[in-house]
């Protein structure tokens, strides 16, 4: 009977018809019992298939770049903020902890790029967003990758700033970003600050190097230049690390500070470098006009990041690429 073969967990026999006669065949039993069981697909060991990532400030220069990079590598990446962007997007007020907690439910990593960069009175919104993020993530295991600025170091004696250098910010913006870092430090080892140098974009040519007079005045200023593409590349690398330090300097230490005049020559392919004044004149000119200005550090050390196995991108290729 059929009940005698239930332990096989397969149909014990098969009736086949040949010339009008029905006969019992046990070949089906032998075939199914002797064949190996189908193997279940093993999940990938890579963390890229497991992480659910949320990116704030995805409509900005840095946020848009890191969003594109992470979506190319991770399956579940959502943008959160006020300004809609292409792809998965959730509209939310980043200054409201309760609303933010609902949006971030189930998120593994938050890449916090949102923030005001002007020296106007809107910088207090950065502080409100930091407090809201801490309140929303209480009692969770969500990690935060916070975009900060290397300007928090201020003017460093000796011209070298690493992650252990004390911070003495001199500008309103850098002071506000350091305050946000201190607020987010409540998250403990679930947090990492990325202290970014001077992010390059086409606005530099319109605000700094557009006219011969501006190149004469500001051509000698040093810039710890880094492309938004490189920042995204570094952020994606940090996400692959099993443990995070408190902060990383995000810059190209191998390049050192570059004068704006050299940046202009590299970007435009100019064979002859134009004459430019000493950077002291530019800083003095802005102070006379009532604008905040500090002398740039000679260089920021990114030895901590390089020790994690980070491979930098080709700087000359990015510099000469058409916008």
Phi and psi in degrees as GROMACS dihedral restraints (atoms count N, CA, C in turn):
[ dihedral_restraints ]
;  ai    aj    ak    al  type     phi  dphi    fc
    3     4     5     6     1   -62.1    20    10
    4     5     6     7     1   -33.5    20    10
    6     7     8     9     1   -65.7    20    10
    7     8     9    10     1   -23.2    20    10
    9    10    11    12     1   -70.6    20    10
   10    11    12    13     1   -21.0    20    10
   12    13    14    15     1  -109.7    20    10
   13    14    15    16     1    16.4    20    10
   15    16    17    18     1   -64.5    20    10
   16    17    18    19     1   -25.7    20    10
   18    19    20    21     1   -69.3    20    10
   19    20    21    22     1   -14.6    20    10
   21    22    23    24     1   -73.5    20    10
   22    23    24    25     1   -22.1    20    10
   24    25    26    27     1    59.4    20    10
   25    26    27    28     1    24.0    20    10
   27    28    29    30     1  -137.7    20    10
   28    29    30    31     1   168.6    20    10
   30    31    32    33     1   -66.6    20    10
   31    32    33    34     1   121.4    20    10
   33    34    35    36     1   -69.2    20    10
   34    35    36    37     1   -22.8    20    10
   36    37    38    39     1  -149.7    20    10
   37    38    39    40     1   171.4    20    10
   39    40    41    42     1  -138.1    20    10
   40    41    42    43     1   127.6    20    10
   42    43    44    45     1   -89.7    20    10
   43    44    45    46     1   125.5    20    10
   45    46    47    48     1  -119.2    20    10
   46    47    48    49     1   147.3    20    10
   48    49    50    51     1  -107.7    20    10
   49    50    51    52     1   127.0    20    10
   51    52    53    54     1  -144.0    20    10
   52    53    54    55     1   115.4    20    10
   54    55    56    57     1    59.7    20    10
   55    56    57    58     1    34.1    20    10
   57    58    59    60     1    83.3    20    10
   58    59    60    61     1     0.2    20    10
   60    61    62    63     1  -107.3    20    10
   61    62    63    64     1   143.7    20    10
   63    64    65    66     1  -107.5    20    10
   64    65    66    67     1   134.1    20    10
   66    67    68    69     1  -138.2    20    10
   67    68    69    70     1   160.2    20    10
   69    70    71    72     1   -91.5    20    10
   70    71    72    73     1   130.0    20    10
   72    73    74    75     1  -122.4    20    10
   73    74    75    76     1   126.2    20    10
   75    76    77    78     1   -97.0    20    10
   76    77    78    79     1     4.8    20    10
   78    79    80    81     1   -63.7    20    10
   79    80    81    82     1   -30.6    20    10
   81    82    83    84     1   -65.6    20    10
   82    83    84    85     1   -36.7    20    10
   84    85    86    87     1   -64.4    20    10
   85    86    87    88     1   -49.2    20    10
   87    88    89    90     1   -61.4    20    10
   88    89    90    91     1   -40.1    20    10
   90    91    92    93     1   -65.1    20    10
   91    92    93    94     1   -42.3    20    10
   93    94    95    96     1   -80.0    20    10
   94    95    96    97     1   -31.5    20    10
   96    97    98    99     1   -75.2    20    10
   97    98    99   100     1   -39.8    20    10
   99   100   101   102     1   -79.6    20    10
  100   101   102   103     1   -24.5    20    10
  102   103   104   105     1   -74.7    20    10
  103   104   105   106     1   142.8    20    10
  105   106   107   108     1   -68.0    20    10
  106   107   108   109     1   151.7    20    10
  108   109   110   111     1   -70.1    20    10
  109   110   111   112     1   144.4    20    10
  111   112   113   114     1   -63.6    20    10
  112   113   114   115     1   134.4    20    10
  114   115   116   117     1   -81.1    20    10
  115   116   117   118     1   135.6    20    10
  117   118   119   120     1   -74.9    20    10
  118   119   120   121     1   143.1    20    10
  120   121   122   123     1   -63.6    20    10
  121   122   123   124     1   126.6    20    10
  123   124   125   126     1   -79.8    20    10
  124   125   126   127     1   132.7    20    10
  126   127   128   129     1   -66.4    20    10
  127   128   129   130     1   149.1    20    10
  129   130   131   132     1   -65.9    20    10
  130   131   132   133     1   140.9    20    10
  132   133   134   135     1   -77.3    20    10
  133   134   135   136     1   -11.5    20    10
  135   136   137   138     1   -71.0    20    10
  136   137   138   139     1   140.8    20    10
  138   139   140   141     1   -72.0    20    10
  139   140   141   142     1   -13.2    20    10
  141   142   143   144     1   -64.5    20    10
  142   143   144   145     1   -30.1    20    10
  144   145   146   147     1   -84.7    20    10
  145   146   147   148     1    -9.2    20    10
  147   148   149   150     1  -105.0    20    10
  148   149   150   151     1   -26.1    20    10
  150   151   152   153     1   -76.9    20    10
  151   152   153   154     1   138.4    20    10
  153   154   155   156     1  -110.7    20    10
  154   155   156   157     1   117.9    20    10
  156   157   158   159     1  -115.9    20    10
  157   158   159   160     1   139.0    20    10
  159   160   161   162     1  -118.2    20    10
  160   161   162   163     1   134.7    20    10
  162   163   164   165     1  -117.6    20    10
  163   164   165   166     1   122.8    20    10
  165   166   167   168     1   -97.1    20    10
  166   167   168   169     1   152.9    20    10
  168   169   170   171     1    66.6    20    10
  169   170   171   172     1    35.7    20    10
  171   172   173   174     1   -72.9    20    10
  172   173   174   175     1    -8.5    20    10
  174   175   176   177     1   -88.8    20    10
  175   176   177   178     1    -8.0    20    10
  177   178   179   180     1   -85.3    20    10
  178   179   180   181     1  -178.7    20    10
  180   181   182   183     1   -64.3    20    10
  181   182   183   184     1   -52.3    20    10
  183   184   185   186     1   -72.1    20    10
  184   185   186   187     1   -41.8    20    10
  186   187   188   189     1   -63.5    20    10
  187   188   189   190     1   -40.6    20    10
  189   190   191   192     1   -65.7    20    10
  190   191   192   193     1   -39.8    20    10
  192   193   194   195     1   -66.9    20    10
  193   194   195   196     1   -45.2    20    10
  195   196   197   198     1   -71.1    20    10
  196   197   198   199     1   -30.0    20    10
  198   199   200   201     1   -65.4    20    10
  199   200   201   202     1   -44.7    20    10
  201   202   203   204     1   -63.5    20    10
  202   203   204   205     1   -41.1    20    10
  204   205   206   207     1   -66.1    20    10
  205   206   207   208     1   -46.0    20    10
  207   208   209   210     1   -69.7    20    10
  208   209   210   211     1   -34.3    20    10
  210   211   212   213     1   -68.1    20    10
  211   212   213   214     1   -24.3    20    10
  213   214   215   216     1   -76.8    20    10
  214   215   216   217     1   -17.8    20    10
  216   217   218   219     1  -115.7    20    10
  217   218   219   220     1   -25.1    20    10
  219   220   221   222     1  -117.8    20    10
  220   221   222   223     1   151.2    20    10
  222   223   224   225     1   -83.3    20    10
  223   224   225   226     1   -32.3    20    10
  225   226   227   228     1  -122.6    20    10
  226   227   228   229     1    91.5    20    10
  228   229   230   231     1  -129.1    20    10
  229   230   231   232     1   125.5    20    10
  231   232   233   234     1  -124.7    20    10
  232   233   234   235     1   143.2    20    10
  234   235   236   237     1   -94.8    20    10
  235   236   237   238     1   139.1    20    10
  237   238   239   240     1  -129.0    20    10
  238   239   240   241     1   133.4    20    10
  240   241   242   243     1   163.0    20    10
  241   242   243   244     1  -160.4    20    10
  243   244   245   246     1   -96.5    20    10
  244   245   246   247     1   -37.8    20    10
  246   247   248   249     1   -90.9    20    10
  247   248   249   250     1   119.8    20    10
  249   250   251   252     1   -64.0    20    10
  250   251   252   253     1   147.1    20    10
  252   253   254   255     1  -131.6    20    10
  253   254   255   256     1   168.8    20    10
  255   256   257   258     1   -68.1    20    10
  256   257   258   259     1   150.8    20    10
  258   259   260   261     1    86.2    20    10
  259   260   261   262     1  -161.3    20    10
  261   262   263   264     1   -63.7    20    10
  262   263   264   265     1   122.6    20    10
  264   265   266   267     1  -145.3    20    10
  265   266   267   268     1   137.7    20    10
  267   268   269   270     1  -124.8    20    10
  268   269   270   271     1   120.8    20    10
  270   271   272   273     1   -82.1    20    10
  271   272   273   274     1   127.7    20    10
  273   274   275   276     1  -156.9    20    10
  274   275   276   277     1   154.2    20    10
  276   277   278   279     1   -89.2    20    10
  277   278   279   280     1   112.6    20    10
  279   280   281   282     1   -73.3    20    10
  280   281   282   283     1    -4.3    20    10
  282   283   284   285     1   -98.7    20    10
  283   284   285   286     1     1.4    20    10
  285   286   287   288     1  -109.6    20    10
  286   287   288   289     1   111.0    20    10
  288   289   290   291     1   -61.0    20    10
  289   290   291   292     1   -42.8    20    10
  291   292   293   294     1   -66.1    20    10
  292   293   294   295     1   -43.7    20    10
  294   295   296   297     1   -65.1    20    10
  295   296   297   298     1   -38.6    20    10
  297   298   299   300     1   -69.2    20    10
  298   299   300   301     1   -35.2    20    10
  300   301   302   303     1   -63.9    20    10
  301   302   303   304     1   -37.7    20    10
  303   304   305   306     1   -67.5    20    10
  304   305   306   307     1   -39.9    20    10
  306   307   308   309     1   -69.8    20    10
  307   308   309   310     1   -36.2    20    10
  309   310   311   312     1   -90.6    20    10
  310   311   312   313     1     8.9    20    10
  312   313   314   315     1   -65.1    20    10
  313   314   315   316     1   124.3    20    10
  315   316   317   318     1    86.5    20    10
  316   317   318   319     1    -0.6    20    10
  318   319   320   321     1   -81.4    20    10
  319   320   321   322     1   137.4    20    10
  321   322   323   324     1   -89.2    20    10
  322   323   324   325     1   -39.6    20    10
  324   325   326   327     1  -137.4    20    10
  325   326   327   328     1   136.2    20    10
  327   328   329   330     1  -111.9    20    10
  328   329   330   331     1   120.8    20    10
  330   331   332   333     1   -96.8    20    10
  331   332   333   334     1   104.3    20    10
  333   334   335   336     1   -91.9    20    10
  334   335   336   337     1    98.8    20    10
  336   337   338   339     1  -106.0    20    10
  337   338   339   340     1   -11.5    20    10
  339   340   341   342     1   -68.7    20    10
  340   341   342   343     1   142.8    20    10
  342   343   344   345     1   166.2    20    10
  343   344   345   346     1   153.5    20    10
  345   346   347   348     1   -88.2    20    10
  346   347   348   349     1   137.8    20    10
  348   349   350   351     1  -113.1    20    10
  349   350   351   352     1    -3.4    20    10
  351   352   353   354     1   -82.0    20    10
  352   353   354   355     1   163.0    20    10
  354   355   356   357     1   -90.3    20    10
  355   356   357   358     1    18.7    20    10
  357   358   359   360     1   -83.2    20    10
  358   359   360   361     1  -171.8    20    10
  360   361   362   363     1   -78.2    20    10
  361   362   363   364     1     6.7    20    10
  363   364   365   366     1   -87.9    20    10
  364   365   366   367     1     0.5    20    10
  366   367   368   369     1   -64.9    20    10
  367   368   369   370     1   -21.6    20    10
  369   370   371   372     1   -64.6    20    10
  370   371   372   373     1   -20.4    20    10
  372   373   374   375     1   -66.9    20    10
  373   374   375   376     1   -29.6    20    10
  375   376   377   378     1   -62.2    20    10
  376   377   378   379     1   -41.8    20    10
  378   379   380   381     1   -65.8    20    10
  379   380   381   382     1   -40.3    20    10
  381   382   383   384     1   -65.1    20    10
  382   383   384   385     1   -38.8    20    10
  384   385   386   387     1   -67.0    20    10
  385   386   387   388     1   -38.4    20    10
  387   388   389   390     1   -64.6    20    10
  388   389   390   391     1   -43.5    20    10
  390   391   392   393     1   -65.5    20    10
  391   392   393   394     1   -39.6    20    10
  393   394   395   396     1   -65.1    20    10
  394   395   396   397     1   -37.6    20    10
  396   397   398   399     1   -67.2    20    10
  397   398   399   400     1   -40.0    20    10
  399   400   401   402     1   -65.2    20    10
  400   401   402   403     1   -43.2    20    10
  402   403   404   405     1   -65.4    20    10
  403   404   405   406     1   -35.8    20    10
  405   406   407   408     1   -72.7    20    10
  406   407   408   409     1   -27.6    20    10
  408   409   410   411     1  -100.5    20    10
  409   410   411   412     1     9.0    20    10
  411   412   413   414     1   -66.0    20    10
  412   413   414   415     1   133.3    20    10
  414   415   416   417     1    81.2    20    10
  415   416   417   418     1     7.4    20    10
  417   418   419   420     1  -114.1    20    10
  418   419   420   421     1   173.5    20    10
  420   421   422   423     1  -108.1    20    10
  421   422   423   424     1    13.2    20    10
  423   424   425   426     1   -66.7    20    10
  424   425   426   427     1   134.1    20    10
  426   427   428   429     1   -97.3    20    10
  427   428   429   430     1   155.7    20    10
  429   430   431   432     1  -128.3    20    10
  430   431   432   433     1   128.0    20    10
  432   433   434   435     1  -106.9    20    10
  433   434   435   436     1   105.6    20    10
  435   436   437   438     1   -98.4    20    10
  436   437   438   439     1   128.0    20    10
  438   439   440   441     1   -83.9    20    10
  439   440   441   442     1   114.8    20    10
  441   442   443   444     1  -118.3    20    10
  442   443   444   445     1  -157.6    20    10
  444   445   446   447     1  -137.6    20    10
  445   446   447   448     1   147.3    20    10
  447   448   449   450     1   -72.7    20    10
  448   449   450   451     1    -9.2    20    10
  450   451   452   453     1   -70.1    20    10
  451   452   453   454     1    -8.2    20    10
  453   454   455   456     1   -66.2    20    10
  454   455   456   457     1   -19.8    20    10
  456   457   458   459     1   -73.3    20    10
  457   458   459   460     1   -26.9    20    10
  459   460   461   462     1    73.8    20    10
  460   461   462   463     1  -149.9    20    10
  462   463   464   465     1   -90.5    20    10
  463   464   465   466     1   110.2    20    10
  465   466   467   468     1   -95.2    20    10
  466   467   468   469     1   130.2    20    10
  468   469   470   471     1   -68.6    20    10
  469   470   471   472     1   133.9    20    10
  471   472   473   474     1    91.8    20    10
  472   473   474   475     1   -15.4    20    10
  474   475   476   477     1    76.7    20    10
  475   476   477   478     1    11.2    20    10
  477   478   479   480     1  -123.3    20    10
  478   479   480   481     1   127.1    20    10
  480   481   482   483     1  -126.8    20    10
  481   482   483   484     1   121.3    20    10
  483   484   485   486     1  -113.8    20    10
  484   485   486   487     1  -175.4    20    10
  486   487   488   489     1   -67.0    20    10
  487   488   489   490     1   -19.3    20    10
  489   490   491   492     1   -94.5    20    10
  490   491   492   493     1    -0.3    20    10
  492   493   494   495     1   -70.0    20    10
  493   494   495   496     1   132.0    20    10
  495   496   497   498     1   -60.6    20    10
  496   497   498   499     1   146.0    20    10
  498   499   500   501     1   -98.9    20    10
  499   500   501   502     1   127.2    20    10
  501   502   503   504     1  -133.9    20    10
  502   503   504   505     1    74.3    20    10
  504   505   506   507     1   -64.7    20    10
  505   506   507   508     1   144.7    20    10
  507   508   509   510     1  -111.1    20    10
  508   509   510   511     1   -16.5    20    10
  510   511   512   513     1  -104.5    20    10
  511   512   513   514     1   158.3    20    10
  513   514   515   516     1   -63.2    20    10
  514   515   516   517     1   -39.0    20    10
  516   517   518   519     1   -66.1    20    10
  517   518   519   520     1   -48.6    20    10
  519   520   521   522     1   -66.0    20    10
  520   521   522   523     1   -34.0    20    10
  522   523   524   525     1   -64.6    20    10
  523   524   525   526     1   -40.6    20    10
  525   526   527   528     1   -66.3    20    10
  526   527   528   529     1   -40.0    20    10
  528   529   530   531     1   -67.3    20    10
  529   530   531   532     1   -35.3    20    10
  531   532   533   534     1   -67.8    20    10
  532   533   534   535     1   -37.4    20    10
  534   535   536   537     1   -62.9    20    10
  535   536   537   538     1   -39.7    20    10
  537   538   539   540     1   -65.5    20    10
  538   539   540   541     1   -38.3    20    10
  540   541   542   543     1   -59.5    20    10
  541   542   543   544     1   -45.5    20    10
  543   544   545   546     1   -65.1    20    10
  544   545   546   547     1   -33.5    20    10
  546   547   548   549     1   -68.5    20    10
  547   548   549   550     1   -45.1    20    10
  549   550   551   552     1   -71.6    20    10
  550   551   552   553     1   -16.8    20    10
  552   553   554   555     1   -61.8    20    10
  553   554   555   556     1   -14.6    20    10
  555   556   557   558     1   -63.5    20    10
  556   557   558   559     1   -20.5    20    10
  558   559   560   561     1   -75.4    20    10
  559   560   561   562     1   -10.8    20    10
  561   562   563   564     1    71.1    20    10
  562   563   564   565     1  -136.3    20    10
  564   565   566   567     1   -76.8    20    10
  565   566   567   568     1     4.9    20    10
  567   568   569   570     1   -89.1    20    10
  568   569   570   571     1     9.5    20    10
  570   571   572   573     1  -127.6    20    10
  571   572   573   574     1   145.2    20    10
  573   574   575   576     1  -144.4    20    10
  574   575   576   577     1   128.1    20    10
  576   577   578   579     1   -93.7    20    10
  577   578   579   580     1   134.7    20    10
  579   580   581   582     1  -105.0    20    10
  580   581   582   583     1   107.1    20    10
  582   583   584   585     1   -90.1    20    10
  583   584   585   586     1   103.9    20    10
  585   586   587   588     1   -95.7    20    10
  586   587   588   589     1   143.7    20    10
  588   589   590   591     1   -79.4    20    10
  589   590   591   592     1  -150.7    20    10
  591   592   593   594     1   -80.0    20    10
  592   593   594   595     1   109.7    20    10
  594   595   596   597     1   -76.5    20    10
  595   596   597   598     1   128.8    20    10
  597   598   599   600     1   -87.2    20    10
  598   599   600   601     1   136.2    20    10
  600   601   602   603     1  -155.5    20    10
  601   602   603   604     1   173.4    20    10
  603   604   605   606     1   -66.3    20    10
  604   605   606   607     1   -13.5    20    10
  606   607   608   609     1   -65.8    20    10
  607   608   609   610     1   -20.5    20    10
  609   610   611   612     1   -60.5    20    10
  610   611   612   613     1   -40.7    20    10
  612   613   614   615     1   -70.6    20    10
  613   614   615   616     1   -28.2    20    10
  615   616   617   618     1   -83.6    20    10
  616   617   618   619     1   -29.4    20    10
  618   619   620   621     1  -104.4    20    10
  619   620   621   622     1   -22.8    20    10
  621   622   623   624     1  -118.1    20    10
  622   623   624   625     1   -44.8    20    10
  624   625   626   627     1  -119.9    20    10
  625   626   627   628     1    19.0    20    10
  627   628   629   630     1   -72.8    20    10
  628   629   630   631     1   -35.6    20    10
  630   631   632   633     1  -118.3    20    10
  631   632   633   634     1   157.7    20    10
  633   634   635   636     1   -59.0    20    10
  634   635   636   637     1   -35.7    20    10
  636   637   638   639     1   -64.7    20    10
  637   638   639   640     1   -42.3    20    10
  639   640   641   642     1   -67.0    20    10
  640   641   642   643     1   -36.9    20    10
  642   643   644   645     1   -68.9    20    10
  643   644   645   646     1   -33.2    20    10
  645   646   647   648     1   -66.5    20    10
  646   647   648   649     1   -42.4    20    10
  648   649   650   651     1   -78.2    20    10
  649   650   651   652     1   -42.2    20    10
  651   652   653   654     1  -110.6    20    10
  652   653   654   655     1     2.6    20    10
  654   655   656   657     1   -62.7    20    10
  655   656   657   658     1   -28.1    20    10
  657   658   659   660     1   -86.6    20    10
  658   659   660   661     1    -7.0    20    10
  660   661   662   663     1   -67.3    20    10
  661   662   663   664     1   142.1    20    10
  663   664   665   666     1   -90.4    20    10
  664   665   666   667     1   144.7    20    10
  666   667   668   669     1  -134.6    20    10
  667   668   669   670     1   124.2    20    10
  669   670   671   672     1   -81.2    20    10
  670   671   672   673     1    79.4    20    10
  672   673   674   675     1   -73.9    20    10
  673   674   675   676     1   139.3    20    10
  675   676   677   678     1  -151.6    20    10
  676   677   678   679     1   138.3    20    10
  678   679   680   681     1   -80.4    20    10
  679   680   681   682     1   151.7    20    10
  681   682   683   684     1   -61.3    20    10
  682   683   684   685     1   -32.6    20    10
  684   685   686   687     1   -63.3    20    10
  685   686   687   688     1   -38.9    20    10
  687   688   689   690     1   -69.6    20    10
  688   689   690   691     1   -38.0    20    10
  690   691   692   693     1   -60.1    20    10
  691   692   693   694     1   -43.3    20    10
  693   694   695   696     1   -65.1    20    10
  694   695   696   697     1   -37.7    20    10
  696   697   698   699     1   -63.1    20    10
  697   698   699   700     1   -41.6    20    10
  699   700   701   702     1   -68.6    20    10
  700   701   702   703     1   -40.0    20    10
  702   703   704   705     1   -63.2    20    10
  703   704   705   706     1   -41.8    20    10
  705   706   707   708     1   -63.6    20    10
  706   707   708   709     1   -34.3    20    10
  708   709   710   711     1   -68.6    20    10
  709   710   711   712     1   -41.3    20    10
  711   712   713   714     1   -63.3    20    10
  712   713   714   715     1   -34.2    20    10
  714   715   716   717     1   -64.7    20    10
  715   716   717   718     1   -22.7    20    10
  717   718   719   720     1   -83.3    20    10
  718   719   720   721     1    -9.2    20    10
  720   721   722   723     1   -78.7    20    10
  721   722   723   724     1   142.7    20    10
  723   724   725   726     1   -76.3    20    10
  724   725   726   727     1   -31.8    20    10
  726   727   728   729     1  -133.5    20    10
  727   728   729   730     1   150.8    20    10
  729   730   731   732     1  -117.3    20    10
  730   731   732   733     1   141.7    20    10
  732   733   734   735     1   -79.2    20    10
  733   734   735   736     1  -179.9    20    10
  735   736   737   738     1   -67.5    20    10
  736   737   738   739     1   -36.4    20    10
  738   739   740   741     1  -156.0    20    10
  739   740   741   742     1   159.8    20    10
  741   742   743   744     1  -129.4    20    10
  742   743   744   745     1   140.5    20    10
  744   745   746   747     1   -82.3    20    10
  745   746   747   748     1   123.6    20    10
  747   748   749   750     1  -106.4    20    10
  748   749   750   751     1    95.1    20    10
  750   751   752   753     1  -162.2    20    10
  751   752   753   754     1   179.6    20    10
  753   754   755   756     1  -106.6    20    10
  754   755   756   757     1    90.7    20    10
  756   757   758   759     1   -64.8    20    10
  757   758   759   760     1   -29.5    20    10
  759   760   761   762     1   -68.9    20    10
  760   761   762   763     1   -24.3    20    10
  762   763   764   765     1   -86.6    20    10
  763   764   765   766     1   -31.2    20    10
  765   766   767   768     1    71.5    20    10
  766   767   768   769     1  -177.5    20    10
  768   769   770   771     1   -73.4    20    10
  769   770   771   772     1   138.6    20    10
  771   772   773   774     1  -114.3    20    10
  772   773   774   775     1   132.7    20    10
  774   775   776   777     1   -64.9    20    10
  775   776   777   778     1   147.3    20    10
  777   778   779   780     1   -58.8    20    10
  778   779   780   781     1   -31.2    20    10
  780   781   782   783     1   -64.8    20    10
  781   782   783   784     1   -39.1    20    10
  783   784   785   786     1   -69.2    20    10
  784   785   786   787     1   -36.7    20    10
  786   787   788   789     1   -61.9    20    10
  787   788   789   790     1   -42.6    20    10
  789   790   791   792     1   -63.0    20    10
  790   791   792   793     1   -41.7    20    10
  792   793   794   795     1   -66.3    20    10
  793   794   795   796     1   -40.4    20    10
  795   796   797   798     1   -68.4    20    10
  796   797   798   799     1   -38.3    20    10
  798   799   800   801     1   -73.1    20    10
  799   800   801   802     1   -39.6    20    10
  801   802   803   804     1   -94.7    20    10
  802   803   804   805     1   -11.5    20    10
  804   805   806   807     1    76.5    20    10
  805   806   807   808     1    22.1    20    10
  807   808   809   810     1   -68.3    20    10
  808   809   810   811     1   133.3    20    10
  810   811   812   813     1   -78.8    20    10
  811   812   813   814     1   -30.9    20    10
  813   814   815   816     1  -112.0    20    10
  814   815   816   817     1   130.3    20    10
  816   817   818   819     1   -80.7    20    10
  817   818   819   820     1   134.1    20    10
  819   820   821   822     1   -78.1    20    10
  820   821   822   823     1   157.7    20    10
  822   823   824   825     1   -74.3    20    10
  823   824   825   826     1   140.6    20    10
  825   826   827   828     1  -143.9    20    10
  826   827   828   829     1   156.0    20    10
  828   829   830   831     1   -80.7    20    10
  829   830   831   832     1   167.2    20    10
  831   832   833   834     1   -65.5    20    10
  832   833   834   835     1   144.1    20    10
  834   835   836   837     1   -60.3    20    10
  835   836   837   838     1   -17.9    20    10
  837   838   839   840     1   -60.6    20    10
  838   839   840   841     1   -37.0    20    10
  840   841   842   843     1   -64.1    20    10
  841   842   843   844     1   -40.1    20    10
  843   844   845   846     1   -65.7    20    10
  844   845   846   847     1   -44.6    20    10
  846   847   848   849     1   -67.0    20    10
  847   848   849   850     1   -38.8    20    10
  849   850   851   852     1   -66.1    20    10
  850   851   852   853     1   -38.3    20    10
  852   853   854   855     1   -62.6    20    10
  853   854   855   856     1   -41.3    20    10
  855   856   857   858     1   -71.8    20    10
  856   857   858   859     1   -34.6    20    10
  858   859   860   861     1   -66.2    20    10
  859   860   861   862     1   -38.1    20    10
  861   862   863   864     1   -61.9    20    10
  862   863   864   865     1   -35.6    20    10
  864   865   866   867     1   -80.8    20    10
  865   866   867   868     1     2.1    20    10
  867   868   869   870     1    84.6    20    10
  868   869   870   871     1    14.8    20    10
  870   871   872   873     1   -96.9    20    10
  871   872   873   874     1   145.0    20    10
  873   874   875   876     1   -74.0    20    10
  874   875   876   877     1   138.6    20    10
  876   877   878   879     1  -155.6    20    10
  877   878   879   880     1   137.4    20    10
  879   880   881   882     1  -133.4    20    10
  880   881   882   883     1   155.3    20    10
  882   883   884   885     1   -76.1    20    10
  883   884   885   886     1   133.6    20    10
  885   886   887   888     1   -68.8    20    10
  886   887   888   889     1   148.9    20    10
  888   889   890   891     1   -64.9    20    10
  889   890   891   892     1   152.9    20    10
  891   892   893   894     1   -64.1    20    10
  892   893   894   895     1   -44.6    20    10
  894   895   896   897     1  -164.8    20    10
  895   896   897   898     1   157.6    20    10
  897   898   899   900     1  -111.8    20    10
  898   899   900   901     1   133.5    20    10
  900   901   902   903     1   -83.9    20    10
  901   902   903   904     1   128.7    20    10
  903   904   905   906     1  -114.0    20    10
  904   905   906   907     1    30.3    20    10
  906   907   908   909     1   -61.6    20    10
  907   908   909   910     1   -33.8    20    10
  909   910   911   912     1   -64.2    20    10
  910   911   912   913     1   -42.2    20    10
  912   913   914   915     1   -69.1    20    10
  913   914   915   916     1   -41.7    20    10
  915   916   917   918     1   -65.2    20    10
  916   917   918   919     1   -28.5    20    10
  918   919   920   921     1   -68.7    20    10
  919   920   921   922     1   -15.8    20    10
  921   922   923   924     1   -85.8    20    10
  922   923   924   925     1     1.2    20    10
  924   925   926   927     1    93.3    20    10
  925   926   927   928     1    20.1    20    10
  927   928   929   930     1   -71.2    20    10
  928   929   930   931     1   138.0    20    10
  930   931   932   933     1  -112.1    20    10
  931   932   933   934     1   114.4    20    10
  933   934   935   936     1   -70.8    20    10
  934   935   936   937     1   158.7    20    10
  936   937   938   939     1   -81.8    20    10
  937   938   939   940     1   169.5    20    10
  939   940   941   942     1   -76.9    20    10
  940   941   942   943     1   107.8    20    10
  942   943   944   945     1   -67.8    20    10
  943   944   945   946     1   -44.4    20    10
  945   946   947   948     1   -64.2    20    10
  946   947   948   949     1   -35.9    20    10
  948   949   950   951     1   -65.8    20    10
  949   950   951   952     1   -40.3    20    10
  951   952   953   954     1   -70.0    20    10
  952   953   954   955     1   -36.3    20    10
  954   955   956   957     1   -67.5    20    10
  955   956   957   958     1   -39.8    20    10
  957   958   959   960     1   -87.6    20    10
  958   959   960   961     1    -4.4    20    10
  960   961   962   963     1   -68.7    20    10
  961   962   963   964     1   144.4    20    10
  963   964   965   966     1   -73.5    20    10
  964   965   966   967     1   139.1    20    10
